[in-house]
């Protein structure tokens, strides 16, 4: 089964209170899973990586074999694609958590989208921070 994963991480302050939001849907737009999770005090970039990581873990748990991930974090997308080097120590740890997950999919794609196209995942991340 092919699925689309929309993920977003945010922090109020950088670092600050952080949350992640993940929205997984099939190709027909049917909701497969929604995740809203508070992750403590983190930087915004770590939250973005944790959201992607959580989305991939859940997709694997659901038995999904082919995923396209949509993020509004250009930094994370370009690091995953190898267009940017990962230099920050915290980012290296997160990058090294995500890469083995990606390898478990038959097909993986990651796409940078504008923030306004990621409203569902953003709302889930904000809900997590609001309800901590």
N, C-alpha and C positions, 0 to 999 in steps of 0.2 A: 504494500500500500504506500502510496505517495502522500506526503503531508507538507503543510507549510507551518513553519514555526516563527512566530513573531515574539521577540523578546526585548525587554527593556529593563535597565537597572538605573536606579537613581539614589542620590544622597542629598540630604538637607544639610548643607555644609560640605566641605570637601577636605578632610573626611567629615562625616556626620552620620546621623541616623539614616539607614539605607534600607531599601526594599527592592525586590525583583518582581517582574510581571512577565508571564509567559502565556501565550495564546496559541494553541495548536488546532489546526483545522485541516480537513481533507480537501481534495481538489474541487469539490462541489460547494465548499464554504461551510460545511457542517462542523460544528464545534466538537472537537475530540477531547480537549482538556484545557482548563484554565488554572493557572497557578499564581497566587499572590502570597509572597513570603517576606517577612521581615528578616534581615540578615545582620542586624547590629550596626556598629559603627564601621563604615567602610568609605573608601573613596568612590567617586562616581564610576571611574574606569573599572575598578574591581567589581562593583555591582553589575556593570554591563557584562563582564565576563561570567560572573556567577549566574546571571540570568540565562545566558547562552548555554552554559554547562548544565544547568537544571533542565532546560528544555530538551537538550540532547539525551540526558539520562532518562527522562520520562518517555521520550520517543522510542528509545531502545527497550525500555520496560514494556511498552505497548506493542512491541514487535514490528515497529515501522522500519522499513528497509531503505527508503528513499526520502530525503528531506531537503527542502529549501528553507534556509533561515534568513529572516529579514530583521535587520537591526538599524537603528538610527545612529549608531556609534561608528563613525567612519574609521576611527582609530582601530577598534577591534576588528572590523571587517578587513582592513588593509593588513593588519598584523596576521590574521588567519590566512589570508591569501598570499602572504609572503612579500607584500609590496612595501611594508615597513618592517624594520628590525624591531625586536622586542628587547628593550634595554633596561627598563625599570625592573627591579628585583621582584616586586609584588606582581607585576604583569607577567614576568617569566614563569612564576609559579602557576598563575591562572592559565596561561597559554599551554603549559605542560599538562594541565588537567584536561583541557579541551581537545587537544590533538589526538590522544588515544581514543576518545569517544567518536570523533569524526571517522576514524579508520574502520569503525565497526559497521558503518553504513555502506550499502552497495552503491548508493549515489548520494553525494552531498554537494550542496551549493550554498554559498553565502552571498547575500546581496545587501548593499547599503541603500536605505530608503530615507526619504525626508521624514522628519519628526511627525508631521501631520498625518502621515500614512501609517503611523504606529500607535495610534491613539488607544486601542484596546489594551496593548501591553503596558503602555504608559499609565493608564488608569489602574491597572492591576498592581503595578509597582507603587503608585501613590496610595492605594488602599492599604497596602502592606505597611507603609510608613505611618499612615493615619491610625491604624489599628494595632500598632506595636504593643 
